[in-house]
């Protein structure tokens, strides 16, 4: 490095400062990623191993629940299945309702994602936001989400389909529920297993 005559340092070739800045940004990005991973790990330790006296009983009660028959839900009907009023926990993603009761450690009232229980979780999952203000109390058509966020919603939907039972659709205002036959219900449940 040398003085350029105006009191500024210059490096050989005049571009070394940019490389240092880029290296600093990369180091900052790696540091932020490490902090995010550490925070996620600490959340897992805190919430993943938590079990109070009522937690084991609640999990046992949830495990004893029969498989839910297929039906469609309005937002109001979905809210009943928040894990507090009813041991069964449902949530909606991209217009589909899933029974996430077996994941009550995460989606139950005390879980880190309990905010999504009994609600349409699409917007929160798309924007990676766990604030109650990010979720809407009325039907959310997600029309203001960008392409990346909508792709994220579809990926979440696929993950929920693989892990949890699909139990029906989230109804738009004024939409009539579908009539499901026992045969459809049985066929779809055995297909998922």
BELHUSUL-V187802 format. One record per backbone hydrogen bond with DSSP energy under -0.5 kcal/mol. CO is the residue of the C=O (numbers start at 1). NH is the residue of the N-H. E is the energy in kcal/mol with one decimal. If there is no record, write none. Layout:
co = [CO;CO]
nh = [NH;NH]
e = [E;E]
//
This chain:
co = [2;8;10;11;12;15;15;16;17;18;19;20;21;22;23;24;25;26;27;28;29;30;31;32;33;34;35;36;37;38;39;40;41;42;43;43;44;45;52;52;53;54;55;56;57;58;59;60;62;73;74;75;76;77;78;80;81;81;86;88;88;89;89;90;91;92;93;95;96;97;97;98;98;99;100;101;103;103;104;106;108;111;113;114;116;119;119;121;122;123;124;124;131;131;132;139;142;146;147;148;149;150;151;152;153;154;155;156;157;158;159;160;165;165;167;168;169;169;172;178;181;182;183;184;185;186;187;188;189]
nh = [10;4;2;14;15;18;19;20;21;22;23;24;25;26;27;28;29;30;31;32;33;34;35;36;37;38;39;40;41;42;43;44;45;46;47;48;48;49;55;56;57;58;59;60;61;62;63;64;65;171;78;79;80;80;81;82;90;118;83;83;90;100;101;118;98;121;96;170;93;167;168;91;100;165;103;104;106;107;108;113;111;114;116;117;119;92;121;125;126;127;128;129;134;135;135;141;145;150;151;152;153;154;155;156;157;158;159;160;161;162;163;164;99;167;71;97;73;171;175;180;185;186;187;188;189;190;191;192;193]
e = [-3.2;-2.8;-3.0;-2.2;-0.6;-0.6;-1.2;-2.1;-2.4;-2.6;-2.5;-2.4;-2.4;-2.4;-2.4;-2.4;-2.6;-2.6;-2.4;-2.6;-2.4;-2.4;-2.3;-2.4;-2.5;-2.4;-2.6;-2.4;-2.5;-2.5;-2.3;-2.3;-2.6;-2.6;-3.2;-0.6;-2.7;-0.9;-0.6;-0.9;-0.6;-2.4;-2.5;-2.4;-2.5;-2.3;-2.3;-1.4;-1.1;-3.5;-2.4;-1.8;-0.6;-0.9;-1.8;-0.8;-2.3;-0.6;-0.6;-0.9;-0.5;-2.2;-0.6;-3.7;-3.0;-2.5;-1.7;-2.5;-2.8;-2.7;-1.0;-1.9;-0.9;-0.9;-1.9;-1.7;-2.0;-2.6;-2.0;-2.5;-1.5;-1.6;-2.1;-1.1;-1.8;-2.6;-0.9;-2.6;-2.6;-2.1;-0.7;-1.9;-1.4;-0.6;-1.1;-0.6;-1.8;-2.4;-2.1;-1.9;-2.0;-2.2;-2.2;-2.5;-2.5;-2.1;-2.1;-2.6;-2.3;-1.8;-1.6;-3.0;-2.7;-0.5;-2.8;-3.4;-2.8;-0.6;-2.3;-0.6;-2.2;-2.6;-2.6;-2.7;-2.0;-2.4;-1.7;-1.4;-1.0]
//
